[in-house]
Amino acid sequence: MSLKTVFITGATSGFGEACARRFASEQGWQLVITGRRKERLEALAKELSISCPVHSIVFDMRDEKAIKEAVSHLPEAFSDIHTLINNAGLALGTKSADQCDTEQWVNMIDTNIKGLVLITHALLPALKKNNSGSIINLGSVAGTYPYPGANVYGGTKAFVKQFSLNLRSDLLGTGIRVTNIEPGMAETEFSVVRFDGDSAKADAVYEGMKPLSAEDIAESIYWVASRPAHVNINAMEIMPVQQAFGAFSVDRSH
């Protein structure tokens, strides 16, 4: 049986790791997993290689040269990409725009926007080769609904949303499907990173409610990727039951 190759960025934790596990659990897939943390990535590759072929690549999404080199040196057995899951991304800080660390802003822009478009561009020739396949981008409800402190992070996810729509238009007729996955509150290591490693602050965000899990999102992504070839899910917005749309912000100090 011919195996389909899924290329997953940011596979060392959270949604990316859960996606790797979900695809590895199904017959017919092989994995290319990427991330910055070498030990974690290699451990995951070793574990999942029991279920399916796995190729791991350590690189930083912000490094264009590293991306091009990694893609150009893919082993032939893994070079026929069927599905790209653009998962790598991060949120840093929760301060208002006038108090933010601009270095964090640049880091988010470089990872969430620059890295995503560079890896997409690098893999498009392989994706187009078979006139089929999927590009699944990880957006966020923060790209649609504003909230205090989301300033640049929300802006990067709004970009991912619009890029997904434009990419869909550009690729019309190629057979490549494009989907933007937009999770709401989800409890992963992502939140700990946002609070600069403070687990207590990250835990407090989900106090008294049941957030989405990484596995919830991975299951949704697998469902999108496994639809019949003529079906394109343009976007999927996913929230926990205990999260809804917030009211508009109002200043009542005057």
C-alpha positions in Angstrom: 0.0 0.0 0.0 1.3 3.5 -0.9 1.7 5.7 2.1 0.7 9.4 2.2 3.2 11.7 3.8 2.0 14.3 6.3 4.5 17.1 7.2 3.9 18.5 10.7 5.6 21.6 12.0 6.0 22.2 15.7 5.6 18.6 16.6 7.5 18.6 19.9 4.4 19.5 22.0 0.7 20.5 22.0 -1.3 20.3 18.8 1.6 19.2 16.7 2.6 16.3 18.9 -1.1 15.2 19.1 -1.4 15.4 15.3 1.7 13.2 14.9 0.2 10.6 17.3 -3.2 10.8 15.6 -1.9 10.3 12.1 0.5 7.6 13.2 -2.4 5.7 14.7 -4.0 5.3 11.3 -2.9 3.0 8.4 -1.8 4.6 5.2 0.3 7.5 6.6 4.0 8.3 7.2 5.3 11.3 9.0 7.7 14.2 8.6 7.9 15.9 12.0 9.8 19.1 12.7 10.6 21.2 15.7 13.4 23.1 17.5 13.9 20.7 20.5 16.1 17.9 19.3 15.7 15.5 22.2 11.9 15.7 22.3 11.6 15.4 18.5 13.9 12.4 18.3 12.1 10.7 21.2 8.7 11.2 19.5 10.1 9.9 16.2 11.5 6.8 17.9 8.2 6.1 19.6 6.0 6.6 16.6 8.3 4.7 14.2 6.9 1.5 15.7 3.6 2.4 14.0 4.7 4.0 10.8 7.7 5.4 9.0 8.9 8.7 10.6 11.5 11.3 9.5 12.4 14.1 11.9 14.0 17.4 11.1 15.3 19.9 13.7 15.1 23.5 12.5 13.8 27.0 13.6 10.8 28.2 11.6 12.2 31.7 11.6 15.3 30.6 9.6 14.6 30.7 5.9 17.9 29.0 5.0 17.3 26.1 7.4 13.8 25.6 5.9 15.0 25.5 2.3 17.8 23.2 3.2 15.5 20.8 5.2 13.0 20.6 2.3 15.6 20.2 -0.4 17.3 17.3 1.6 14.1 15.3 2.3 14.7 11.6 1.8 13.1 10.4 -1.5 10.8 8.2 0.4 9.3 11.2 2.3 9.5 13.8 -0.5 6.0 13.2 -1.9 4.1 15.5 0.5 0.4 14.9 0.6 -0.6 17.0 3.7 1.1 20.0 5.3 0.0 20.9 8.9 1.3 24.4 9.7 1.1 24.1 13.4 4.3 25.8 14.7 3.4 29.1 16.4 3.4 30.9 19.7 1.9 33.6 21.8 4.1 35.7 24.0 2.9 38.0 26.8 -0.5 39.4 27.7 0.3 43.1 28.2 -1.4 45.9 26.5 0.2 47.3 23.3 1.8 50.3 25.1 3.5 48.0 27.6 4.6 45.1 25.4 8.1 43.9 24.7 8.6 44.5 21.0 11.1 41.7 20.8 8.1 39.4 21.7 6.1 41.0 18.9 8.9 40.4 16.3 9.3 36.8 17.5 5.5 36.1 17.0 5.5 37.7 13.6 8.6 35.8 12.5 7.2 32.5 13.7 3.5 32.7 13.1 3.6 34.6 9.8 7.1 34.5 8.3 7.8 30.8 9.2 4.4 29.7 8.1 4.5 31.3 4.6 8.1 30.2 4.1 7.5 26.5 4.8 4.3 26.6 2.7 6.1 28.1 -0.2 9.0 25.6 0.1 6.6 22.6 0.0 4.1 23.8 -2.7 6.0 22.2 -5.6 5.8 18.8 -3.8 2.1 19.3 -2.9 1.2 20.4 -6.5 2.9 17.4 -8.0 0.0 15.0 -7.4 -2.9 17.5 -8.0 -4.2 16.6 -4.5 -3.5 17.0 -0.9 -4.1 19.4 1.9 -2.6 22.5 3.6 -4.0 22.8 7.1 -3.1 26.0 8.9 -3.5 26.5 12.7 -5.2 29.8 13.2 -7.1 30.9 16.3 -10.3 32.5 17.4 -8.0 35.4 18.4 -7.7 36.1 14.7 -11.4 36.9 14.6 -12.4 38.1 18.0 -10.3 40.7 19.8 -9.5 40.6 23.5 -7.2 42.7 25.7 -3.5 41.7 25.4 -3.9 39.8 22.2 -2.7 42.7 20.1 0.1 41.2 17.8 -0.8 37.6 18.5 -4.3 38.2 17.3 -3.0 40.1 14.3 -0.8 37.2 13.3 -3.7 34.8 13.4 -5.8 37.2 11.4 -3.1 37.0 8.8 -3.2 33.2 8.8 -6.9 33.4 8.3 -6.7 35.7 5.3 -3.6 33.9 3.9 -5.6 30.6 4.0 -8.4 32.2 2.0 -6.0 33.7 -0.6 -4.0 30.5 -0.8 -7.2 28.7 -1.6 -7.9 31.1 -4.5 -4.4 30.8 -5.8 -4.5 27.0 -5.7 -7.9 26.6 -7.3 -7.6 23.9 -10.0 -4.6 22.2 -8.5 -6.6 19.8 -6.3 -4.9 21.1 -3.1 -7.3 21.8 -0.3 -6.7 24.6 2.2 -8.2 24.8 5.7 -7.8 27.2 8.6 -8.4 25.6 12.0 -9.4 28.2 14.6 -9.3 26.8 18.2 -10.6 28.6 21.2 -9.3 28.0 24.7 -7.1 24.9 24.7 -4.9 23.7 27.5 -1.4 22.9 26.2 2.2 23.9 26.8 1.4 26.9 24.5 -0.2 28.7 27.5 2.9 28.1 29.8 5.1 29.7 27.1 2.8 32.7 26.9 3.2 33.3 30.6 7.0 32.9 30.4 7.0 29.5 32.0 4.7 30.3 34.9 2.5 27.2 35.1 0.4 28.6 37.9 -0.7 31.6 35.8 -1.3 29.3 32.8 -3.5 26.9 35.0 -5.5 29.9 36.3 -6.7 30.7 32.8 -8.6 27.4 32.8 -9.8 27.3 36.4 -13.4 26.3 36.8 -13.9 25.2 33.1 -13.0 22.4 30.8 -10.9 23.6 27.9 -10.1 21.9 24.7 -7.3 19.4 24.6 -4.6 18.9 22.1 -6.2 15.6 21.2 -9.5 17.4 20.4 -7.8 19.6 17.8 -5.7 16.7 16.4 -8.9 14.7 15.9 -10.5 17.7 14.0 -7.4 18.1 11.9 -7.4 14.4 11.0 -11.0 14.5 10.1 -10.4 17.5 7.7 -7.4 15.7 6.1 -9.4 12.5 5.6 -12.4 14.0 3.8 -13.0 12.8 0.2 -10.7 14.6 -2.3 -13.6 16.7 -3.7 -14.4 18.2 -0.2 -12.7 21.3 1.1 -13.3 22.5 4.6 -12.5 26.2 4.3 -12.4 26.9 8.0 -13.2 25.2 11.3 -13.8 27.3 14.5 -13.7 25.1 17.6 -14.5 26.3 21.2 -15.0 24.5 24.4 -18.7 24.5 25.5 -17.9 26.8 28.4 -16.4 29.5 26.2 -18.5 31.9 24.1 -18.2 35.2 22.4 -17.4 38.1 24.8 -19.1 41.4 25.0 -17.5 44.5 23.5 -15.0 46.3 25.6 -16.4 49.5 27.1 -14.6 52.3 29.0 -16.7 53.6 31.9 -14.1 55.5 33.7 -15.4 58.9 32.7 
